[in-house]
Amino acid sequence: MFMEALGSAVLGLALAWAAVHRLPHRLPVRRLVLSTGVAGGLFGAFLTHTALGSVGFLPVMLGAVTVAAASISLLLRPAGRIHRHHHSAAA
């Protein structure tokens, strides 16, 4: 269980680090992204372990990476400017 927690935290941190270096212009403060990756990894491991039981190390790590990626993706900002045209409704 300790190895699952440690592995999921390291995977979440690695995923967040890769996102920070690949998309720095679309993410908020580095510290927030890194902590979100670690928390997402830990929560994903917990969730997978709770839902599936003791299925093994790899499925739990897959769940950890999935939830970490989903958590980090929630921090992404739009790539470019969003052009919104305000149309007045003709009534």
MOPAC internal coordinates of N, CA, C and O (Angstrom, degrees):
PM7 1SCF
backbone

  N    0.0000 0     0.00 0     0.00 0    0    0    0
  C    1.4506 1     0.00 0     0.00 0    1    0    0
  C    1.5286 1   110.49 1     0.00 0    2    1    0
  O    1.2310 1   120.65 1   142.28 1    3    2    1
  N    1.3212 1   116.37 1   -37.72 1    3    2    1
  C    1.4559 1   119.99 1   178.78 1    5    3    2
  C    1.5267 1   110.72 1   -64.66 1    6    5    3
  O    1.2310 1   120.29 1   139.90 1    7    6    5
  N    1.3164 1   117.06 1   -40.10 1    7    6    5
  C    1.4618 1   120.92 1   179.43 1    9    7    6
  C    1.5276 1   111.37 1   -66.64 1   10    9    7
  O    1.2310 1   120.26 1   145.83 1   11   10    9
  N    1.3311 1   117.11 1   -34.17 1   11   10    9
  C    1.4626 1   120.42 1   175.95 1   13   11   10
  C    1.5279 1   110.60 1   -63.88 1   14   13   11
  O    1.2310 1   120.80 1   135.49 1   15   14   13
  N    1.3245 1   116.08 1   -44.51 1   15   14   13
  C    1.4642 1   120.38 1   179.95 1   17   15   14
  C    1.5266 1   110.98 1   -65.20 1   18   17   15
  O    1.2310 1   120.68 1   134.27 1   19   18   17
  N    1.3210 1   116.31 1   -45.73 1   19   18   17
  C    1.4595 1   120.22 1  -179.81 1   21   19   18
  C    1.5269 1   110.96 1   -65.63 1   22   21   19
  O    1.2310 1   120.48 1   135.65 1   23   22   21
  N    1.3155 1   116.70 1   -44.35 1   23   22   21
  C    1.4630 1   120.70 1   179.77 1   25   23   22
  C    1.5171 1   112.46 1   -63.44 1   26   25   23
  O    1.2310 1   120.42 1   138.59 1   27   26   25
  N    1.3177 1   116.81 1   -41.41 1   27   26   25
  C    1.4603 1   119.91 1  -179.58 1   29   27   26
  C    1.5253 1   111.53 1   -68.60 1   30   29   27
  O    1.2310 1   120.23 1   142.81 1   31   30   29
  N    1.3207 1   117.17 1   -37.19 1   31   30   29
  C    1.4668 1   120.40 1   177.33 1   33   31   30
  C    1.5310 1   110.64 1   -65.93 1   34   33   31
  O    1.2310 1   120.28 1   138.00 1   35   34   33
  N    1.3261 1   117.08 1   -42.00 1   35   34   33
  C    1.4605 1   121.26 1   179.70 1   37   35   34
  C    1.5329 1   110.39 1   -66.95 1   38   37   35
  O    1.2310 1   120.00 1   137.95 1   39   38   37
  N    1.3251 1   117.60 1   -42.05 1   39   38   37
  C    1.4660 1   120.49 1   177.89 1   41   39   38
  C    1.5268 1   111.69 1   -64.20 1   42   41   39
  O    1.2310 1   120.26 1   137.43 1   43   42   41
  N    1.3168 1   117.11 1   -42.57 1   43   42   41
  C    1.4604 1   120.67 1   176.88 1   45   43   42
  C    1.5149 1   111.87 1   -62.47 1   46   45   43
  O    1.2310 1   120.44 1   139.59 1   47   46   45
  N    1.3194 1   116.76 1   -40.41 1   47   46   45
  C    1.4636 1   121.40 1   178.29 1   49   47   46
  C    1.5303 1   110.75 1   -66.32 1   50   49   47
  O    1.2310 1   120.40 1   137.61 1   51   50   49
  N    1.3167 1   116.84 1   -42.39 1   51   50   49
  C    1.4679 1   120.59 1   179.11 1   53   51   50
  C    1.5270 1   111.33 1   -64.24 1   54   53   51
  O    1.2310 1   120.77 1   138.34 1   55   54   53
  N    1.3163 1   116.13 1   -41.66 1   55   54   53
  C    1.4622 1   120.32 1   178.56 1   57   55   54
  C    1.5280 1   110.88 1   -64.57 1   58   57   55
  O    1.2310 1   120.36 1   137.81 1   59   58   57
  N    1.3143 1   116.91 1   -42.19 1   59   58   57
  C    1.4634 1   121.35 1   178.38 1   61   59   58
  C    1.5225 1   110.91 1   -66.31 1   62   61   59
  O    1.2310 1   120.12 1   139.62 1   63   62   61
  N    1.3152 1   117.38 1   -40.38 1   63   62   61
  C    1.4599 1   121.12 1   178.63 1   65   63   62
  C    1.5244 1   110.60 1   -62.37 1   66   65   63
  O    1.2310 1   120.67 1   137.22 1   67   66   65
  N    1.3389 1   116.32 1   -42.78 1   67   66   65
  C    1.4618 1   120.30 1   178.04 1   69   67   66
  C    1.5278 1   110.93 1   -63.38 1   70   69   67
  O    1.2310 1   120.33 1   140.15 1   71   70   69
  N    1.3239 1   116.98 1   -39.85 1   71   70   69
  C    1.4634 1   120.60 1   179.09 1   73   71   70
  C    1.5240 1   111.16 1   -66.25 1   74   73   71
  O    1.2310 1   120.13 1   139.82 1   75   74   73
  N    1.3149 1   117.35 1   -40.18 1   75   74   73
  C    1.4675 1   121.34 1   179.59 1   77   75   74
  C    1.5248 1   110.73 1   -64.01 1   78   77   75
  O    1.2310 1   120.29 1   140.97 1   79   78   77
  N    1.3205 1   117.06 1   -39.03 1   79   78   77
  C    1.4593 1   119.73 1  -179.11 1   81   79   78
  C    1.5243 1   112.92 1   -80.42 1   82   81   79
  O    1.2310 1   120.16 1   153.96 1   83   82   81
  N    1.3173 1   117.30 1   -26.04 1   83   82   81
  C    1.4678 1   120.47 1  -179.19 1   85   83   82
  C    1.5304 1   112.17 1   -87.49 1   86   85   83
  O    1.2310 1   120.01 1   144.85 1   87   86   85
  N    1.3371 1   117.58 1   -35.15 1   87   86   85
  C    1.4674 1   122.15 1  -175.62 1   89   87   86
  C    1.5287 1   112.60 1  -129.62 1   90   89   87
  O    1.2310 1   119.00 1  -126.15 1   91   90   89
  N    1.3234 1   119.52 1    53.85 1   91   90   89
  C    1.4680 1   119.45 1  -175.93 1   93   91   90
  C    1.5202 1   113.74 1   -65.19 1   94   93   91
  O    1.2310 1   120.11 1   151.02 1   95   94   93
  N    1.3265 1   117.39 1   -28.98 1   95   94   93
  C    1.4593 1   121.08 1  -178.04 1   97   95   94
  C    1.5258 1   112.61 1   -77.17 1   98   97   95
  O    1.2310 1   119.89 1   165.96 1   99   98   97
  N    1.3224 1   117.82 1   -14.04 1   99   98   97
  C    1.4601 1   120.65 1  -177.44 1  101   99   98
  C    1.5220 1   113.23 1  -108.59 1  102  101   99
  O    1.2310 1   120.17 1  -179.52 1  103  102  101
  N    1.3130 1   117.29 1     0.48 1  103  102  101
  C    1.4630 1   121.17 1  -177.45 1  105  103  102
  C    1.5253 1   110.92 1  -117.30 1  106  105  103
  O    1.2310 1   120.34 1   -26.22 1  107  106  105
  N    1.3298 1   116.96 1   153.78 1  107  106  105
  C    1.4711 1   120.02 1   177.03 1  109  107  106
  C    1.5312 1   111.24 1   -74.33 1  110  109  107
  O    1.2310 1   120.24 1    21.82 1  111  110  109
  N    1.2795 1   117.14 1  -158.18 1  111  110  109
  C    1.4593 1   124.60 1  -176.54 1  113  111  110
  C    1.5341 1   110.95 1   -54.01 1  114  113  111
  O    1.2310 1   121.37 1   -42.43 1  115  114  113
  N    1.3227 1   114.98 1   137.57 1  115  114  113
  C    1.4690 1   121.92 1  -176.21 1  117  115  114
  C    1.5196 1   112.78 1   -54.59 1  118  117  115
  O    1.2310 1   119.97 1   137.09 1  119  118  117
  N    1.3081 1   117.66 1   -42.91 1  119  118  117
  C    1.4590 1   122.23 1  -177.93 1  121  119  118
  C    1.5293 1   111.39 1   -60.58 1  122  121  119
  O    1.2310 1   120.54 1   140.72 1  123  122  121
  N    1.3217 1   116.58 1   -39.28 1  123  122  121
  C    1.4637 1   121.20 1   178.33 1  125  123  122
  C    1.5272 1   111.50 1   -66.01 1  126  125  123
  O    1.2310 1   120.58 1   137.86 1  127  126  125
  N    1.3188 1   116.50 1   -42.14 1  127  126  125
  C    1.4660 1   120.46 1  -179.37 1  129  127  126
  C    1.5216 1   110.37 1   -66.24 1  130  129  127
  O    1.2310 1   119.87 1   135.95 1  131  130  129
  N    1.3172 1   117.85 1   -44.05 1  131  130  129
  C    1.4592 1   121.10 1  -179.60 1  133  131  130
  C    1.5241 1   111.82 1   -64.57 1  134  133  131
  O    1.2310 1   120.27 1   136.91 1  135  134  133
  N    1.3177 1   117.09 1   -43.09 1  135  134  133
  C    1.4658 1   119.23 1   179.34 1  137  135  134
  C    1.5256 1   111.45 1   -69.17 1  138  137  135
  O    1.2310 1   120.18 1   147.29 1  139  138  137
  N    1.3328 1   117.25 1   -32.71 1  139  138  137
  C    1.4602 1   120.34 1   176.00 1  141  139  138
  C    1.5247 1   110.81 1   -65.88 1  142  141  139
  O    1.2310 1   120.35 1   140.60 1  143  142  141
  N    1.3213 1   116.94 1   -39.40 1  143  142  141
  C    1.4634 1   120.53 1   177.57 1  145  143  142
  C    1.5211 1   112.20 1   -62.67 1  146  145  143
  O    1.2310 1   120.48 1   135.24 1  147  146  145
  N    1.3205 1   116.68 1   -44.76 1  147  146  145
  C    1.4639 1   120.75 1   179.30 1  149  147  146
  C    1.5265 1   110.59 1   -65.29 1  150  149  147
  O    1.2310 1   120.60 1   133.41 1  151  150  149
  N    1.3290 1   116.45 1   -46.59 1  151  150  149
  C    1.4709 1   120.17 1   179.93 1  153  151  150
  C    1.5251 1   111.20 1   -63.97 1  154  153  151
  O    1.2310 1   120.02 1   139.85 1  155  154  153
  N    1.3258 1   117.57 1   -40.15 1  155  154  153
  C    1.4519 1   121.20 1   177.84 1  157  155  154
  C    1.5149 1   111.78 1   -64.35 1  158  157  155
  O    1.2310 1   120.36 1   139.36 1  159  158  157
  N    1.3188 1   116.91 1   -40.64 1  159  158  157
  C    1.4588 1   120.89 1   177.13 1  161  159  158
  C    1.5150 1   112.41 1   -63.57 1  162  161  159
  O    1.2310 1   120.65 1   134.83 1  163  162  161
  N    1.3170 1   116.37 1   -45.17 1  163  162  161
  C    1.4676 1   120.02 1   178.85 1  165  163  162
  C    1.5237 1   111.62 1   -65.00 1  166  165  163
  O    1.2310 1   120.64 1   136.92 1  167  166  165
  N    1.3196 1   116.38 1   -43.08 1  167  166  165
  C    1.4585 1   119.53 1   179.34 1  169  167  166
  C    1.5257 1   111.07 1   -66.67 1  170  169  167
  O    1.2310 1   120.36 1   141.52 1  171  170  169
  N    1.3209 1   116.92 1   -38.48 1  171  170  169
  C    1.4606 1   120.57 1   178.00 1  173  171  170
  C    1.5173 1   112.19 1   -63.68 1  174  173  171
  O    1.2310 1   120.35 1   139.36 1  175  174  173
  N    1.3189 1   116.94 1   -40.64 1  175  174  173
  C    1.4683 1   120.59 1   177.13 1  177  175  174
  C    1.5213 1   110.58 1   -65.60 1  178  177  175
  O    1.2310 1   120.59 1   136.86 1  179  178  177
  N    1.3189 1   116.48 1   -43.14 1  179  178  177
  C    1.4559 1   120.57 1   178.34 1  181  179  178
  C    1.5222 1   111.08 1   -61.60 1  182  181  179
  O    1.2310 1   120.96 1   133.28 1  183  182  181
  N    1.3187 1   115.76 1   -46.72 1  183  182  181
  C    1.4625 1   121.29 1  -179.04 1  185  183  182
  C    1.5278 1   111.51 1   -62.76 1  186  185  183
  O    1.2310 1   120.42 1   134.21 1  187  186  185
  N    1.3168 1   116.80 1   -45.79 1  187  186  185
  C    1.4634 1   120.71 1   179.93 1  189  187  186
  C    1.5164 1   111.33 1   -65.77 1  190  189  187
  O    1.2310 1   120.59 1   136.40 1  191  190  189
  N    1.3160 1   116.48 1   -43.60 1  191  190  189
  C    1.4666 1   120.14 1   179.69 1  193  191  190
  C    1.5259 1   111.08 1   -64.33 1  194  193  191
  O    1.2310 1   120.42 1   141.68 1  195  194  193
  N    1.3223 1   116.80 1   -38.32 1  195  194  193
  C    1.4600 1   120.80 1   178.90 1  197  195  194
  C    1.5268 1   111.47 1   -69.03 1  198  197  195
  O    1.2310 1   120.61 1   137.83 1  199  198  197
  N    1.3240 1   116.43 1   -42.17 1  199  198  197
  C    1.4645 1   120.25 1  -176.75 1  201  199  198
  C    1.5283 1   112.60 1   -74.08 1  202  201  199
  O    1.2310 1   120.29 1   139.89 1  203  202  201
  N    1.3289 1   117.04 1   -40.11 1  203  202  201
  C    1.4595 1   120.03 1  -173.95 1  205  203  202
  C    1.5249 1   114.33 1  -103.06 1  206  205  203
  O    1.2310 1   119.89 1   166.21 1  207  206  205
  N    1.3009 1   117.82 1   -13.79 1  207  206  205
  C    1.4592 1   120.64 1  -177.97 1  209  207  206
  C    1.5214 1   110.16 1    80.61 1  210  209  207
  O    1.2310 1   121.04 1    26.54 1  211  210  209
  N    1.2962 1   115.61 1  -153.46 1  211  210  209
  C    1.4639 1   121.42 1  -178.50 1  213  211  210
  C    1.5264 1   110.22 1   -86.91 1  214  213  211
  O    1.2310 1   120.61 1  -103.62 1  215  214  213
  N    1.3255 1   116.45 1    76.38 1  215  214  213
  C    1.4634 1   120.92 1  -178.24 1  217  215  214
  C    1.5168 1   111.99 1   -91.67 1  218  217  215
  O    1.2310 1   119.96 1   165.59 1  219  218  217
  N    1.2821 1   117.68 1   -14.41 1  219  218  217
  C    1.4559 1   120.98 1  -179.57 1  221  219  218
  C    1.5131 1   111.31 1   130.49 1  222  221  219
  O    1.2310 1   121.75 1    -6.76 1  223  222  221
  N    1.3130 1   114.26 1   173.24 1  223  222  221
  C    1.4501 1   121.61 1  -174.79 1  225  223  222
  C    1.5325 1   112.27 1   -73.87 1  226  225  223
  O    1.2310 1   120.08 1   135.03 1  227  226  225
  N    1.3225 1   117.45 1   -44.97 1  227  226  225
  C    1.4646 1   121.09 1  -175.54 1  229  227  226
  C    1.5253 1   114.36 1   -63.88 1  230  229  227
  O    1.2310 1   118.51 1   134.66 1  231  230  229
  N    1.3258 1   120.45 1   -45.34 1  231  230  229
  C    1.4663 1   118.17 1   177.72 1  233  231  230
  C    1.5322 1   113.31 1   -62.57 1  234  233  231
  O    1.2310 1   120.81 1   144.77 1  235  234  233
  N    1.3024 1   116.06 1   -35.23 1  235  234  233
  C    1.4681 1   119.79 1   178.21 1  237  235  234
  C    1.5233 1   110.26 1   -67.21 1  238  237  235
  O    1.2310 1   119.97 1   139.71 1  239  238  237
  N    1.3324 1   117.67 1   -40.29 1  239  238  237
  C    1.4586 1   120.88 1   177.80 1  241  239  238
  C    1.5295 1   110.91 1   -67.28 1  242  241  239
  O    1.2310 1   120.26 1   144.20 1  243  242  241
  N    1.3112 1   117.11 1   -35.80 1  243  242  241
  C    1.4621 1   120.49 1   176.47 1  245  243  242
  C    1.5311 1   110.69 1   -63.57 1  246  245  243
  O    1.2310 1   120.40 1   137.63 1  247  246  245
  N    1.3227 1   116.83 1   -42.37 1  247  246  245
  C    1.4610 1   120.75 1   175.75 1  249  247  246
  C    1.5202 1   111.68 1   -63.98 1  250  249  247
  O    1.2310 1   120.48 1   141.44 1  251  250  249
  N    1.3244 1   116.68 1   -38.56 1  251  250  249
  C    1.4643 1   120.94 1   178.97 1  253  251  250
  C    1.5245 1   111.35 1   -64.02 1  254  253  251
  O    1.2310 1   120.40 1   134.90 1  255  254  253
  N    1.3204 1   116.85 1   -45.10 1  255  254  253
  C    1.4654 1   120.79 1  -179.62 1  257  255  254
  C    1.5246 1   110.60 1   -66.23 1  258  257  255
  O    1.2310 1   120.49 1   141.26 1  259  258  257
  N    1.3295 1   116.67 1   -38.74 1  259  258  257
  C    1.4596 1   120.48 1  -179.52 1  261  259  258
  C    1.5244 1   111.50 1   -63.09 1  262  261  259
  O    1.2310 1   120.17 1   132.57 1  263  262  261
  N    1.3136 1   117.29 1   -47.43 1  263  262  261
  C    1.4647 1   120.48 1  -179.10 1  265  263  262
  C    1.5332 1   110.62 1   -70.42 1  266  265  263
  O    1.2310 1   119.79 1   143.96 1  267  266  265
  N    1.3233 1   118.00 1   -36.04 1  267  266  265
  C    1.4649 1   120.27 1   177.00 1  269  267  266
  C    1.5272 1   110.77 1   -63.47 1  270  269  267
  O    1.2310 1   120.42 1   136.34 1  271  270  269
  N    1.3276 1   116.80 1   -43.66 1  271  270  269
  C    1.4643 1   120.42 1   178.83 1  273  271  270
  C    1.5268 1   111.17 1   -63.93 1  274  273  271
  O    1.2310 1   120.87 1   138.69 1  275  274  273
  N    1.3237 1   115.95 1   -41.31 1  275  274  273
  C    1.4695 1   119.33 1   178.58 1  277  275  274
  C    1.5254 1   110.75 1   -64.88 1  278  277  275
  O    1.2310 1   120.17 1   140.46 1  279  278  277
  N    1.3091 1   117.28 1   -39.54 1  279  278  277
  C    1.4665 1   121.00 1   179.36 1  281  279  278
  C    1.5219 1   111.69 1   -65.56 1  282  281  279
  O    1.2310 1   120.61 1   136.61 1  283  282  281
  N    1.3241 1   116.44 1   -43.39 1  283  282  281
  C    1.4628 1   120.58 1   179.50 1  285  283  282
  C    1.5284 1   110.26 1   -66.78 1  286  285  283
  O    1.2310 1   120.42 1   142.91 1  287  286  285
  N    1.3226 1   116.80 1   -37.09 1  287  286  285
  C    1.4675 1   119.47 1  -179.12 1  289  287  286
  C    1.5223 1   112.15 1   -64.28 1  290  289  287
  O    1.2310 1   120.35 1   155.52 1  291  290  289
  N    1.3174 1   116.93 1   -24.48 1  291  290  289
  C    1.4639 1   119.81 1   177.65 1  293  291  290
  C    1.5261 1   112.32 1   -70.76 1  294  293  291
  O    1.2310 1   120.29 1   163.67 1  295  294  293
  N    1.3189 1   117.04 1   -16.33 1  295  294  293
  C    1.4637 1   121.17 1   179.48 1  297  295  294
  C    1.5213 1   112.96 1   -88.96 1  298  297  295
  O    1.2310 1   119.88 1   168.87 1  299  298  297
  N    1.3229 1   117.84 1   -11.13 1  299  298  297
  C    1.4719 1   121.41 1  -176.96 1  301  299  298
  C    1.5200 1   112.07 1   -65.91 1  302  301  299
  O    1.2310 1   121.52 1   -40.53 1  303  302  301
  N    1.3193 1   114.70 1   139.47 1  303  302  301
  C    1.4599 1   121.88 1   173.67 1  305  303  302
  C    1.5265 1   108.40 1  -100.41 1  306  305  303
  O    1.2310 1   119.80 1   -20.19 1  307  306  305
  N    1.3245 1   117.99 1   159.81 1  307  306  305
  C    1.4688 1   120.31 1   178.19 1  309  307  306
  C    1.5300 1   111.32 1   -58.36 1  310  309  307
  O    1.2310 1   120.91 1   -30.56 1  311  310  309
  N    1.3296 1   115.86 1   149.44 1  311  310  309
  C    1.4595 1   121.24 1  -175.93 1  313  311  310
  C    1.5235 1   112.54 1   -70.17 1  314  313  311
  O    1.2310 1   120.24 1   135.29 1  315  314  313
  N    1.3016 1   117.14 1   -44.71 1  315  314  313
  C    1.4597 1   119.62 1  -176.89 1  317  315  314
  C    1.5050 1   110.35 1  -124.23 1  318  317  315
  O    1.2310 1   121.90 1     7.88 1  319  318  317
  N    1.2959 1   113.98 1  -172.12 1  319  318  317
  C    1.4562 1   118.53 1   178.02 1  321  319  318
  C    1.5140 1   108.90 1   -74.65 1  322  321  319
  O    1.2310 1   121.15 1   -42.05 1  323  322  321
  N    1.2670 1   115.41 1   137.95 1  323  322  321
  C    1.4559 1   121.18 1   176.59 1  325  323  322
  C    1.5217 1   107.52 1   -93.74 1  326  325  323
  O    1.2310 1   120.86 1   -59.47 1  327  326  325
  N    1.3118 1   115.96 1   120.53 1  327  326  325
  C    1.4556 1   121.04 1   179.48 1  329  327  326
  C    1.5197 1   108.38 1   -94.57 1  330  329  327
  O    1.2310 1   121.37 1   -67.51 1  331  330  329
  N    1.2721 1   114.98 1   112.49 1  331  330  329
  C    1.4623 1   119.89 1   178.70 1  333  331  330
  C    1.5127 1   108.19 1  -113.82 1  334  333  331
  O    1.2310 1   121.56 1   -52.29 1  335  334  333
  N    1.2801 1   114.62 1   127.71 1  335  334  333
  C    1.4491 1   120.44 1   177.42 1  337  335  334
  C    1.5111 1   107.97 1  -103.71 1  338  337  335
  O    1.2310 1   121.01 1   -52.87 1  339  338  337
  N    1.3024 1   115.68 1   127.13 1  339  338  337
  C    1.4504 1   120.09 1   178.84 1  341  339  338
  C    1.5284 1   108.06 1   -88.77 1  342  341  339
  O    1.2310 1   121.31 1   -66.68 1  343  342  341
  N    1.2704 1   115.11 1   113.32 1  343  342  341
  C    1.4739 1   120.45 1   177.12 1  345  343  342
  C    1.5088 1   107.48 1  -102.35 1  346  345  343
  O    1.2310 1   121.22 1   -49.68 1  347  346  345
  N    1.2705 1   115.27 1   130.32 1  347  346  345
  C    1.4550 1   117.84 1   176.67 1  349  347  346
  C    1.5314 1   108.69 1   -81.04 1  350  349  347
  O    1.2310 1   121.75 1   -42.31 1  351  350  349
  N    1.2679 1   114.27 1   137.69 1  351  350  349
  C    1.4686 1   119.47 1  -178.33 1  353  351  350
  C    1.5258 1   108.95 1   -76.95 1  354  353  351
  O    1.2310 1   121.06 1   -54.36 1  355  354  353
  N    1.2884 1   115.58 1   125.64 1  355  354  353
  C    1.4788 1   119.86 1   178.74 1  357  355  354
  C    1.5083 1   108.25 1   -83.25 1  358  357  355
  O    1.2310 1   121.63 1   -63.64 1  359  358  357
  N    1.2959 1   114.49 1   116.36 1  359  358  357
  C    1.4726 1   118.28 1  -179.40 1  361  359  358
  C    1.5089 1   111.12 1  -121.58 1  362  361  359
  O    1.2310 1   120.10 1   180.00 1  363  362  361

